Amino acid sequence: MSSPPPTFLYGTAWKEDRTASLTELALRAGFRAIDTANQRRHYFEAGVGEALAAAYRDSIVTRDDLFLQTKFTYARGQDHRLPYDPQAKPGMQVAQSLASSIEHLGTDHVDSFVLHGPSSNYSWTDVDAEVWEAMRHERDAGRTRLLGVSNVSLGHLEQMAGAHNELPAYVQNRCFASQGWDREVRQFCQQRGIIYQGFSLLTANQEVMHHPPLAAIAEKMNATVPQLVFAFARAIGILPLTGTSNPDHMRQDLASLQLTLPPELVEAMESIAG
Ligand SMILES: NC(=O)c1ccc[n+]([C@@H]2O[C@H](COP(=O)([O-])OP(=O)(O)OC[C@H]3O[C@@H](n4cnc5c(N)ncnc54)[C@H](OP(=O)(O)O)[C@@H]3O)[C@@H](O)[C@H]2O)c1
């Protein structure tokens, strides 16, 4: 169990029949961290497994080179294609979902197992607490190295900290520039040693993407605005996700890892919209 820490996550949502080919392309382009979910409504996890098998077969990567992350999704976030028995207790659903993910991905463990979202938008409920303890059990049994939570507010995290003696290794949230790039949650994470994963960095932030001064700076730096956004995200401690379907964008997104932004630009971008 020795996967390297991820630097950029390739997201596999909404790719349906193209999941296998695009994930394989992403691995060939150099992505080594993959984000998926056992939620057939938005992800085709077995397609990710097909891509992994093809990449192993062609010696592109070995399992040890990879960071594989998947999620447990409550029934309310699923369609009829559930990866568990809906009548089973929540803890059992967690175990069944992860067992199915492990099978889809052709592995014996994942690197990170994430609660896709709490059961209520407003609080960390008793069901969430039961699910979190079941996730810890899966981790202790070696079926995942690390645990995470997604789509959480500061309130969820504070309640979680009060209810459990262990916080997640990862928080994965949609990152709105208009909310200081999720400033409150990021600060909580930073104080507790939690790694913050940000998604929708481009799509949720059109005001940043079309900010004329940023386009001029990007041009001067021989980069694109999306590359600046990803480099900025890393500079403020965000582990970024991209779900691009375009091979050129795959290369550009990875190349942003080589980009270092001047501190005054990072500061300006952090408060660009909120
Ligand atoms: N936890 C959750 O609830 C949750 C929710 C949403 C997403 N996610 C995860 O996050 C991943 C990413 O999702 P996302 O919401 O960030 O959106 P996304 O699906 O990655 O969409 C990104 C958009 O940005 C464009 N793009 C990417 N790189 C670009 C570049 N270099 N230049 C120009 N355009 C570029 C893409 O277009 P092209 O395809 O044309 O490049 C696409 O339209 C998902 O696949 C999923 O794994 C998790």
Ligand as a Chemical Component Dictionary entry (heavy atoms), coordinates in Angstrom:
data_LIG
# 
_chem_comp.id                   LIG 
_chem_comp.type                 NON-POLYMER 
_chem_comp.pdbx_formal_charge   0 
_chem_comp.three_letter_code    LIG 
# 
loop_
_chem_comp_atom.comp_id 
_chem_comp_atom.atom_id 
_chem_comp_atom.alt_atom_id 
_chem_comp_atom.type_symbol 
_chem_comp_atom.charge 
_chem_comp_atom.model_Cartn_x 
_chem_comp_atom.model_Cartn_y 
_chem_comp_atom.model_Cartn_z 
_chem_comp_atom.pdbx_ordinal 
LIG N1  N1  N 0  -18.000 15.326 -4.731  1  
LIG C1  C1  C 0  -18.883 15.747 -5.599  2  
LIG O1  O1  O 0  -20.076 15.889 -5.311  3  
LIG C2  C2  C 0  -18.442 16.130 -6.976  4  
LIG C3  C3  C 0  -19.249 16.955 -7.764  5  
LIG C4  C4  C 0  -18.797 17.326 -9.035  6  
LIG C5  C5  C 0  -17.574 16.864 -9.500  7  
LIG N2  N2  N 1  -16.814 16.032 -8.715  8  
LIG C6  C6  C 0  -15.536 15.483 -9.227  9  
LIG O2  O2  O 0  -14.772 16.523 -9.795  10 
LIG C7  C7  C 0  -14.459 16.188 -11.150 11 
LIG C8  C8  C 0  -14.320 17.444 -11.943 12 
LIG O3  O3  O 0  -15.579 18.059 -12.068 13 
LIG P1  P1  P 0  -15.762 19.625 -12.266 14 
LIG O4  O4  O 0  -17.076 19.992 -11.674 15 
LIG O5  O5  O -1 -14.528 20.284 -11.776 16 
LIG O6  O6  O 0  -15.954 19.855 -13.756 17 
LIG P2  P2  P 0  -15.345 19.165 -15.029 18 
LIG O7  O7  O 0  -16.224 18.049 -15.398 19 
LIG O8  O8  O 0  -13.918 18.905 -14.772 20 
LIG O9  O9  O 0  -15.484 20.300 -16.064 21 
LIG C9  C9  C 0  -14.392 21.108 -16.249 22 
LIG C10 C10 C 0  -14.676 21.967 -17.446 23 
LIG O10 O10 O 0  -13.511 22.708 -17.628 24 
LIG C11 C11 C 0  -13.021 22.505 -18.944 25 
LIG N3  N3  N 0  -11.559 22.456 -18.881 26 
LIG C12 C12 C 0  -10.745 21.675 -18.144 27 
LIG N4  N4  N 0  -9.449  21.964 -18.361 28 
LIG C13 C13 C 0  -9.455  22.987 -19.251 29 
LIG C14 C14 C 0  -8.431  23.725 -19.867 30 
LIG N5  N5  N 0  -7.153  23.494 -19.615 31 
LIG N6  N6  N 0  -8.807  24.707 -20.741 32 
LIG C15 C15 C 0  -10.098 24.960 -21.002 33 
LIG N7  N7  N 0  -11.113 24.271 -20.442 34 
LIG C16 C16 C 0  -10.791 23.299 -19.578 35 
LIG C17 C17 C 0  -13.620 21.219 -19.426 36 
LIG O11 O11 O 0  -13.823 21.260 -20.804 37 
LIG P3  P3  P 0  -13.087 20.190 -21.774 38 
LIG O12 O12 O 0  -13.651 18.855 -21.430 39 
LIG O13 O13 O 0  -13.452 20.666 -23.144 40 
LIG O14 O14 O 0  -11.644 20.337 -21.468 41 
LIG C18 C18 C 0  -14.970 21.167 -18.686 42 
LIG O15 O15 O 0  -15.958 21.827 -19.401 43 
LIG C19 C19 C 0  -15.613 15.261 -11.582 44 
LIG O16 O16 O 0  -15.289 14.469 -12.686 45 
LIG C20 C20 C 0  -15.785 14.448 -10.325 46 
LIG O17 O17 O 0  -14.799 13.438 -10.255 47 
LIG C21 C21 C 0  -17.218 15.687 -7.466  48 
# 
loop_
_chem_comp_bond.comp_id 
_chem_comp_bond.atom_id_1 
_chem_comp_bond.atom_id_2 
_chem_comp_bond.value_order 
_chem_comp_bond.pdbx_ordinal 
LIG N1  C1  SING 1  
LIG C1  O1  DOUB 2  
LIG C1  C2  SING 3  
LIG C2  C3  SING 4  
LIG C2  C21 DOUB 5  
LIG C3  C4  DOUB 6  
LIG C4  C5  SING 7  
LIG C5  N2  DOUB 8  
LIG N2  C6  SING 9  
LIG N2  C21 SING 10 
LIG C6  O2  SING 11 
LIG C6  C20 SING 12 
LIG O2  C7  SING 13 
LIG C7  C8  SING 14 
LIG C7  C19 SING 15 
LIG C8  O3  SING 16 
LIG O3  P1  SING 17 
LIG P1  O4  DOUB 18 
LIG P1  O5  SING 19 
LIG P1  O6  SING 20 
LIG O6  P2  SING 21 
LIG P2  O7  DOUB 22 
LIG P2  O8  SING 23 
LIG P2  O9  SING 24 
LIG O9  C9  SING 25 
LIG C9  C10 SING 26 
LIG C10 O10 SING 27 
LIG C10 C18 SING 28 
LIG O10 C11 SING 29 
LIG C11 N3  SING 30 
LIG C11 C17 SING 31 
LIG N3  C12 SING 32 
LIG N3  C16 SING 33 
LIG C12 N4  DOUB 34 
LIG N4  C13 SING 35 
LIG C13 C14 SING 36 
LIG C13 C16 DOUB 37 
LIG C14 N5  SING 38 
LIG C14 N6  DOUB 39 
LIG N6  C15 SING 40 
LIG C15 N7  DOUB 41 
LIG N7  C16 SING 42 
LIG C17 O11 SING 43 
LIG C17 C18 SING 44 
LIG O11 P3  SING 45 
LIG P3  O12 DOUB 46 
LIG P3  O13 SING 47 
LIG P3  O14 SING 48 
LIG C18 O15 SING 49 
LIG C19 O16 SING 50 
LIG C19 C20 SING 51 
LIG C20 O17 SING 52 
# 
